[in-house]
Amino acid sequence: MTIKVDSRFNQEMSVVYVPIMNGETYLGAVILNAPISGTEKVVGTINQYMFYTILISILVALILSFLMSKLQVNRINKLRDATKRVTRGDYETRLKENNVDEIGELSHDFNLMTENLAESREEIERQERRRRQFITDVSHEMRTPLTTISGLTEGLVSDVIPKSETSRAIKLIDTEAKRLTKLVNENLDYERIQANKIVLYPTKFGVHAFLDLLSEQLEPLASKKKDKLIVDAPLDLEVYADYDRLTQIVMNIVKNSIQFTENGTITLRGYKDYKETILQIHDTGIGMDTEELEQIWERFYKADISRTNTAFGESGIGLSIVRQLVEIHGGSVTAESEPGCGSTFTIRLPFYGDNDV
């Protein structure tokens, strides 16, 4: 191909020569002429369109980038404002959620966080109310025996109390002192459990003899409420546990059953399941509703005093200690109850056979 000026058209032309051959014999050639100006015009037009297209694309991209950045900045600012409200204690703050991008997922996580914070605050406030009520109750419970002990000792020292009443006064002082000791020990036990300072000394011992002894010890307390204690356990059934701590566990449950049962029966049952020894305390008392049943294991919970003449668990931490002591043994404790139908507490303790000890 060559380029030359054609006088006929007075412009540059592109000339292409195509030879015609017959074997090795040259017969002629085909000459093609095309003006260069037409091609340059087309290329120029294309270049012009491309320039405009690129310019428009850049402008559109800049506008979209500005709008997108503005949108993202607004979303981030909303997230910042929401975070500030949370730091001021407003845990009801919520953001609109979408799963389109990372900010949307972050909004979802933010909402989960505020929901959890709101629930935690409600729980803390509920526990704080119970703690204040607990301190009030314990202070009242401690004030009464302290006042009694103080008055009796003062009377004994000043010889105000007659000699005939001395033994009775000393017995009353001893009773009130034991009551104070129990309150203090329960609180100390709870703190030791929380600090993982409880050490167990588990052994194997017979369940029937264990429950029978507890029944004898609690018989005077049950008699005051006209309750009957029944022991139902095989003579050869054994349990693997810390004897003193298991005594504390069962004592707490049975005493609570006695407090809420009058003219009824309290059955102390024992039986064996697969690799478990099960102790069950069933009473025919006033029972509990679902809401109360969910709260009895909490440290500061006390049942409605109007339902009985003694507050549930006396100090409000008895059953909380029970659950934690059972869990330290590697077991579990559950409660079932209905109003007017009594309650059943079930303790499951893993049993380690001779090959496992």
C-alpha positions in Angstrom: 0.0 0.0 0.0 1.3 3.5 -0.9 0.1 7.0 -0.3 0.3 9.6 -3.0 -1.5 12.7 -4.3 -4.0 12.1 -7.1 -4.3 15.0 -9.4 -7.8 14.0 -10.4 -9.2 14.4 -6.9 -6.6 16.9 -5.7 -6.1 15.0 -2.4 -4.0 12.3 -0.9 -5.1 8.8 -1.7 -4.2 5.5 -0.3 -3.4 3.1 -3.2 -3.4 -0.7 -2.9 -1.9 -2.9 -5.7 -3.2 -6.4 -5.9 -1.2 -8.5 -8.5 -2.9 -11.1 -10.6 -0.8 -14.2 -11.3 -1.1 -17.3 -13.3 1.4 -19.6 -11.8 4.6 -17.7 -12.1 3.3 -15.6 -15.0 2.3 -12.0 -14.1 -1.0 -11.2 -15.9 -1.8 -7.8 -14.4 -2.9 -6.0 -11.2 -5.9 -4.5 -9.5 -5.4 -1.0 -8.2 -7.6 0.3 -5.4 -7.7 3.9 -4.5 -9.3 5.4 -1.4 -9.2 9.0 -0.1 -7.3 9.4 3.2 -9.5 12.3 4.3 -12.6 10.1 4.8 -10.7 7.7 7.1 -9.2 10.6 9.1 -12.7 12.1 9.4 -14.2 8.9 10.7 -11.3 8.4 13.1 -11.6 12.0 14.3 -15.3 11.6 14.8 -14.7 8.4 16.8 -12.1 10.1 18.9 -14.4 13.0 19.6 -17.2 10.7 20.7 -14.8 8.8 22.9 -13.6 12.0 24.5 -17.1 13.1 25.3 -18.0 9.6 26.5 -14.9 9.5 28.8 -15.7 13.1 30.1 -19.3 12.2 30.8 -18.3 9.0 32.5 -15.8 10.9 34.7 -18.5 13.4 35.7 -21.0 10.7 36.4 -18.4 8.8 38.5 -17.6 11.9 40.5 -21.2 12.7 41.1 -22.0 9.1 42.2 -18.8 9.0 44.4 -19.9 12.2 46.0 -23.4 11.0 46.7 -22.2 7.6 47.9 -19.6 9.2 50.2 -22.2 11.6 51.5 -24.6 8.6 52.2 -21.8 6.6 53.9 -20.7 9.6 56.0 -24.3 10.2 57.1 -24.6 6.5 58.1 -21.3 6.7 60.0 -22.4 9.9 61.7 -25.7 8.2 62.8 -23.7 5.3 64.2 -21.4 7.8 66.1 -24.4 9.7 67.4 -26.0 6.4 68.5 -22.8 5.3 70.2 -22.7 8.6 72.1 -26.2 8.0 73.3 -25.3 4.6 74.5 -22.3 6.0 76.4 -24.8 8.3 78.2 -26.8 5.3 79.2 -29.5 5.3 76.5 -29.6 1.5 75.8 -32.9 1.8 73.9 -31.1 3.3 70.9 -31.5 1.3 67.7 -30.3 1.7 64.1 -31.9 0.8 60.8 -30.5 -2.5 59.6 -29.6 -3.9 56.2 -27.3 -6.6 55.0 -26.1 -4.8 51.9 -22.7 -3.8 53.2 -20.4 -3.9 56.2 -22.0 -0.8 57.8 -25.4 -2.5 57.6 -23.9 -5.6 59.3 -22.3 -3.3 61.9 -25.7 -1.7 62.6 -27.1 -5.2 63.2 -24.3 -5.9 65.7 -24.8 -2.5 67.3 -28.5 -3.3 67.9 -27.6 -6.7 69.4 -25.2 -5.0 71.7 -27.7 -2.4 72.9 -30.3 -5.1 73.4 -27.9 -7.1 75.6 -26.9 -3.9 77.5 -30.5 -3.1 78.1 -31.2 -6.7 79.4 -28.0 -6.5 81.6 -29.1 -3.2 83.0 -32.5 -4.5 83.9 -30.9 -7.6 85.5 -28.5 -5.4 87.5 -31.3 -3.1 88.6 -33.4 -6.1 89.6 -30.5 -7.6 91.5 -29.8 -4.3 93.2 -33.4 -4.0 94.3 -33.2 -7.5 95.8 -29.8 -6.7 97.3 -31.2 -3.7 99.1 -34.2 -5.7 100.3 -31.9 -8.5 101.3 -29.8 -6.1 103.4 -32.9 -4.7 105.0 -34.2 -8.1 105.8 -30.9 -9.4 107.1 -30.4 -6.3 109.2 -33.9 -6.8 110.7 -33.3 -10.5 111.3 -29.9 -9.8 112.9 -31.3 -6.9 115.0 -33.9 -9.1 116.6 -31.5 -11.8 118.0 -28.9 -9.2 118.9 -31.5 -7.2 120.9 -32.7 -10.4 122.6 -29.1 -11.4 123.5 -28.2 -7.9 124.6 -31.3 -7.7 126.8 -30.9 -11.1 128.4 -27.2 -10.8 129.1 -27.8 -7.4 130.6 -30.5 -8.9 132.8 -28.3 -11.7 133.9 -25.4 -9.4 134.7 -27.6 -7.0 136.7 -29.5 -9.9 138.4 -32.8 -8.6 137.0 -33.8 -12.0 135.7 -34.9 -14.4 138.5 -32.7 -17.4 139.3 -35.6 -19.7 138.2 -35.5 -18.1 134.7 -31.7 -18.2 134.3 -31.5 -21.5 132.4 -34.3 -20.4 130.1 -32.6 -17.2 129.4 -29.3 -18.9 128.6 -31.1 -21.4 126.3 -32.7 -18.4 124.5 -29.3 -16.7 124.2 -27.9 -19.9 122.7 -30.7 -20.2 120.2 -30.4 -16.6 119.0 -26.6 -16.9 118.8 -27.0 -20.0 116.6 -29.4 -18.1 114.4 -26.9 -15.3 113.9 -24.1 -17.8 113.2 -26.3 -19.4 110.5 -26.9 -16.1 108.8 -23.1 -15.3 108.8 -22.1 -18.8 107.7 -24.5 -18.7 104.8 -23.1 -15.5 103.5 -19.5 -16.7 104.0 -20.3 -20.0 102.2 -21.7 -18.1 99.3 -18.6 -15.9 99.0 -16.3 -18.9 99.3 -18.2 -20.7 96.5 -18.0 -17.6 94.3 -14.3 -17.4 94.9 -13.9 -21.2 94.2 -12.5 -21.8 97.7 -14.8 -24.6 98.6 -12.9 -27.9 98.9 -14.9 -31.2 98.7 -14.0 -34.4 100.4 -16.3 -36.9 98.6 -16.8 -40.5 99.9 -19.3 -43.3 99.2 -22.0 -43.7 101.8 -25.5 -45.2 102.1 -28.4 -43.0 101.1 -31.1 -44.6 103.3 -29.1 -44.1 106.5 -28.2 -40.6 105.4 -31.8 -39.6 104.7 -33.1 -41.3 107.8 -30.6 -39.4 110.0 -31.7 -36.1 108.4 -35.3 -37.0 109.0 -34.7 -37.6 112.7 -32.9 -34.2 113.0 -35.7 -32.3 111.3 -38.6 -34.1 112.9 -39.0 -31.5 115.7 -39.2 -28.7 113.1 -41.7 -30.7 111.0 -43.8 -31.5 114.1 -44.4 -27.8 114.7 -46.1 -27.6 111.2 -47.8 -31.0 111.8 -45.9 -32.4 108.8 -44.8 -36.0 108.4 -41.4 -36.9 107.0 -41.1 -40.1 105.0 -37.9 -41.8 103.8 -38.1 -43.9 100.7 -34.8 -45.3 99.5 -33.3 -48.8 98.9 -31.0 -50.0 101.7 -28.2 -50.8 99.3 -28.3 -47.4 97.5 -25.1 -45.4 97.7 -24.1 -41.8 96.8 -20.6 -40.4 96.1 -20.5 -36.9 97.7 -19.1 -34.7 100.4 -21.1 -35.8 103.4 -21.2 -32.5 105.2 -22.0 -30.5 102.0 -24.7 -32.9 100.9 -26.2 -32.6 104.4 -26.3 -28.8 103.9 -27.9 -29.2 100.5 -30.7 -31.5 101.6 -31.2 -29.7 104.9 -31.8 -26.4 103.0 -34.3 -28.0 100.7 -36.2 -29.9 103.4 -36.4 -26.9 105.7 -37.9 -24.8 102.9 -40.4 -27.6 102.2 -41.4 -27.6 105.9 -41.9 -23.8 105.8 -44.4 -24.1 103.0 -46.1 -27.3 104.1 -48.6 -27.6 106.9 -50.5 -30.8 107.8 -48.8 -32.5 104.9 -46.1 -34.9 104.0 -42.5 -34.4 102.9 -41.0 -37.4 101.2 -37.2 -37.9 101.0 -36.7 -40.3 98.1 -33.5 -41.9 96.7 -33.0 -44.1 93.7 -30.3 -44.9 91.1 -30.3 -44.0 87.4 -27.6 -44.7 84.8 -24.3 -43.6 86.5 -26.3 -41.2 88.7 -27.7 -41.2 92.2 -30.9 -39.2 92.4 -32.2 -37.6 95.6 -35.7 -36.2 95.5 -37.6 -34.1 98.0 -41.3 -33.9 97.4 -43.8 -32.0 99.6 -47.5 -31.4 99.5 -47.3 -27.7 100.4 -48.6 -24.6 98.8 -46.4 -24.9 95.7 -45.1 -22.1 93.4 -46.1 -20.5 90.2 -43.9 -20.4 87.1 -42.4 -17.0 87.7 -41.5 -17.8 91.3 -40.0 -21.1 90.3 -37.6 -19.4 87.9 -36.3 -17.1 90.6 -35.8 -19.3 93.7 -32.2 -20.1 92.8 -31.1 -16.4 92.7 -29.1 -15.2 95.7 -31.4 -12.4 97.0 -34.7 -13.9 96.1 -37.2 -14.4 98.9 -40.8 -15.6 98.5 -43.7 -13.4 99.3 -43.7 -13.3 103.1 -47.5 -12.9 103.1 -47.8 -16.5 101.9 -46.2 -18.0 105.0 -45.1 -16.9 108.4 -41.4 -17.3 107.6 -39.7 -15.9 104.5 -38.6 -18.5 102.0 -35.1 -19.8 102.9 -34.9 -17.3 105.8 -31.9 -15.4 104.5 -32.7 -15.5 100.8 -29.5 -17.3 99.8 -30.1 -20.9 100.9 -31.2 -22.3 97.5 -28.6 -20.3 95.7 -26.0 -22.1 97.8 -27.7 -25.4 97.2 -27.5 -25.1 93.4 -23.8 -24.0 93.4 -22.8 -26.8 95.9 -24.6 -29.4 93.7 -22.8 -28.0 90.6 -19.5 -28.2 92.4 -20.2 -31.9 92.9 -20.7 -32.2 89.1 -24.4 -32.7 89.4 -27.6 -30.7 88.8 -30.7 -29.7 90.8 -34.1 -28.9 89.4 -37.5 -27.9 90.8 -41.0 -28.6 89.7 -44.1 -27.1 91.3 -47.6 -25.9 90.8 -49.7 -23.7 93.1 -51.6 -25.8 95.5 -49.9 -29.0 94.3 -46.7 -29.0 96.3 -43.1 -29.0 95.0 -40.5 -31.5 93.9 -36.7 -30.9 94.1 -34.5 -33.4 92.2 -30.8 -33.6 92.8 -28.7 -35.6 90.3 -25.2 -36.6 91.4 -22.8 -38.6 89.3 -21.9 -41.9 90.8 -18.3 -43.2 90.5 -18.1 -47.0 90.8 -15.1 -48.9 92.3 -13.3 -48.7 89.0 -13.7 -45.0 88.7 -12.7 -43.8 92.1 
